Amino acid sequence: MQDLFASTILTCHDPGIQYERFEYRSLFVPHHLTAAERQTLHRITQGLPLLRSLRAIMDEVYRLFDRRCRADTALAKLARIRQRVRRFRQVRRTLQKLFSANLEKALTFLDDSLLPSTSNAVERSNRRHRKMQKTVYRVRTQAHLTARIALDMLRDARTQDRQETRTTLHSTRAG
């Protein structure tokens, strides 16, 4: 994406527009844009169909991951996007990852209703553990790390017993 922006910024001779294009280059990537951001994007891409097509392609890529869509439909849309990207040489270099096989694998989750569409809940549940790791493993002596890992392993081994104890206590209190 850097090559594409560098070439389009240098072709404009107005320093104000050059500055705006550089300043607002992040508007080409986000999924949702406000009305003001859309207006700014429209203003800075005037006369540059290549940049407008880049944003249009990004909108299509985001629509691929809509949960209402099936994997077969998404794969057909991906084929159309790839065909469109192939027409533009500079955009093709910028969006190389669209031709990755991993993208096709990522679309298989659309058919599985048990998988959540985002991993926000998983990240939220791991946040406490990650924070603890950050503070605990800050001291990096070999003896301290060995003792800390042993303590973590012991805690993990006892997790099942604690869960059974907690379940028993709750059931006896309830009834």
VMD Tcl script that draws the C-alpha trace (Angstrom):
set ca {
  {0.00 0.00 0.00}
  {2.98 2.29 0.59}
  {3.97 2.21 -3.12}
  {0.47 3.12 -4.20}
  {0.24 6.07 -1.81}
  {3.74 7.31 -2.60}
  {3.06 7.38 -6.33}
  {-0.32 9.09 -5.99}
  {0.89 11.67 -3.48}
  {3.82 12.62 -5.71}
  {1.65 13.08 -8.80}
  {-0.28 15.93 -7.17}
  {1.41 19.33 -7.20}
  {-0.81 20.97 -4.58}
  {0.96 20.65 -1.19}
  {-2.34 20.91 0.70}
  {-3.81 17.92 -1.10}
  {-0.54 15.99 -0.73}
  {-0.66 16.60 3.01}
  {-4.34 15.57 3.25}
  {-3.77 12.37 1.30}
  {-0.91 11.45 3.58}
  {-2.74 12.53 6.73}
  {-5.95 10.61 5.94}
  {-4.36 7.51 4.34}
  {-5.85 5.40 7.12}
  {-9.37 5.98 5.74}
  {-8.80 3.30 3.11}
  {-8.65 0.46 5.64}
  {-11.37 0.71 8.34}
  {-14.56 -1.30 8.03}
  {-17.01 1.44 8.97}
  {-16.63 5.10 8.06}
  {-18.64 7.99 9.42}
  {-20.31 10.44 7.04}
  {-17.54 12.99 7.66}
  {-14.84 10.38 6.96}
  {-16.58 9.36 3.74}
  {-16.73 13.00 2.67}
  {-13.01 13.47 3.42}
  {-12.18 10.29 1.52}
  {-14.20 11.49 -1.46}
  {-12.40 14.85 -1.41}
  {-8.87 13.44 -1.25}
  {-9.48 10.84 -3.96}
  {-10.95 13.23 -6.51}
  {-9.32 12.59 -9.86}
  {-7.74 9.35 -8.64}
  {-9.88 6.41 -9.75}
  {-7.18 3.99 -8.58}
  {-7.57 5.08 -4.96}
  {-11.35 5.04 -5.22}
  {-11.28 1.53 -6.59}
  {-8.97 0.50 -3.72}
  {-11.56 1.63 -1.17}
  {-14.36 -0.06 -3.14}
  {-12.39 -3.32 -3.15}
  {-11.83 -3.05 0.60}
  {-15.59 -2.61 1.11}
  {-16.18 -5.79 -0.90}
  {-13.60 -7.68 1.15}
  {-15.34 -6.68 4.37}
  {-18.67 -7.85 2.95}
  {-17.13 -11.30 2.41}
  {-17.17 -11.93 6.15}
  {-20.84 -11.15 6.66}
  {-22.38 -13.94 8.76}
  {-25.57 -13.93 6.66}
  {-23.48 -15.14 3.71}
  {-22.66 -18.82 3.10}
  {-19.12 -20.00 2.40}
  {-19.89 -20.94 -1.22}
  {-21.30 -17.49 -1.92}
  {-18.35 -15.84 -0.21}
  {-15.89 -17.90 -2.28}
  {-17.68 -16.83 -5.47}
  {-17.47 -13.19 -4.34}
  {-13.78 -13.67 -3.55}
  {-13.19 -14.97 -7.08}
  {-14.85 -11.83 -8.49}
  {-12.76 -9.60 -6.22}
  {-9.57 -11.39 -7.29}
  {-10.53 -10.91 -10.93}
  {-11.12 -7.21 -10.32}
  {-7.82 -6.82 -8.46}
  {-5.89 -8.50 -11.29}
  {-6.93 -5.69 -13.64}
  {-5.05 -3.06 -11.63}
  {-1.32 -3.71 -11.47}
  {-0.57 -1.35 -8.56}
  {-3.57 -2.47 -6.55}
  {-2.60 -6.11 -7.17}
  {0.80 -5.54 -5.55}
  {-0.85 -3.78 -2.63}
  {-3.51 -6.45 -2.03}
  {-1.41 -9.59 -2.55}
  {-2.94 -11.27 0.49}
  {-6.26 -11.59 -1.33}
  {-4.67 -14.36 -3.40}
  {-3.67 -16.38 -0.33}
  {-5.19 -19.82 0.23}
  {-5.54 -18.92 3.90}
  {-8.24 -16.42 3.01}
  {-10.33 -19.21 1.50}
  {-9.84 -21.27 4.66}
  {-10.91 -18.30 6.79}
  {-14.24 -18.19 4.96}
  {-15.17 -21.73 6.04}
  {-16.31 -20.41 9.43}
  {-19.37 -18.90 7.72}
  {-21.01 -22.33 7.49}
  {-20.36 -23.19 11.15}
  {-23.05 -21.62 13.33}
  {-21.32 -22.70 16.55}
  {-18.29 -20.50 15.92}
  {-18.65 -16.90 17.06}
  {-18.07 -14.25 14.42}
  {-15.42 -12.49 16.50}
  {-12.95 -13.54 19.15}
  {-13.75 -10.60 21.43}
  {-15.19 -12.83 24.15}
  {-12.13 -15.07 24.06}
  {-9.78 -12.09 24.25}
  {-11.80 -10.63 27.11}
  {-11.66 -13.88 29.07}
  {-7.89 -14.14 28.58}
  {-7.18 -10.54 29.56}
  {-6.73 -11.24 33.28}
  {-4.39 -14.13 32.58}
  {-2.31 -12.07 30.10}
  {-2.05 -9.20 32.61}
  {-0.88 -11.60 35.30}
  {1.71 -13.09 32.94}
  {3.03 -9.66 32.12}
  {3.58 -8.74 35.76}
  {4.74 -12.16 36.96}
  {7.25 -12.89 34.21}
  {8.82 -9.45 34.29}
  {11.62 -10.71 36.59}
  {13.66 -12.97 34.35}
  {16.10 -14.85 36.54}
  {16.27 -18.56 35.75}
  {15.40 -19.64 39.30}
  {12.42 -17.29 39.49}
  {11.05 -18.38 36.11}
  {11.43 -22.07 36.98}
  {9.60 -21.61 40.26}
  {6.88 -19.53 38.60}
  {6.29 -22.10 35.86}
  {6.13 -24.88 38.46}
  {3.58 -22.88 40.46}
  {1.48 -22.26 37.33}
  {1.58 -25.95 36.42}
  {0.52 -26.91 39.95}
  {-2.35 -24.41 39.81}
  {-3.48 -25.78 36.44}
  {-3.35 -29.35 37.75}
  {-5.63 -28.42 40.65}
  {-8.17 -26.55 38.51}
  {-10.41 -29.60 38.03}
  {-10.47 -30.30 41.79}
  {-11.35 -26.68 42.56}
  {-14.15 -26.78 39.99}
  {-15.59 -29.97 41.52}
  {-15.40 -28.47 45.01}
  {-17.11 -25.27 43.82}
  {-19.87 -27.27 42.11}
  {-20.45 -29.37 45.24}
  {-20.62 -26.28 47.47}
  {-23.08 -24.55 45.17}
  {-25.30 -27.60 44.94}
  {-25.39 -28.10 48.74}
  {-26.15 -24.43 49.34}
  {-28.91 -24.44 46.75}
  {-30.69 -27.32 48.02}
}
mol new
graphics top color blue
foreach p $ca { graphics top sphere $p radius 0.5 }
foreach p [lrange $ca 0 end-1] q [lrange $ca 1 end] { graphics top cylinder $p $q radius 0.2 }
display resetview
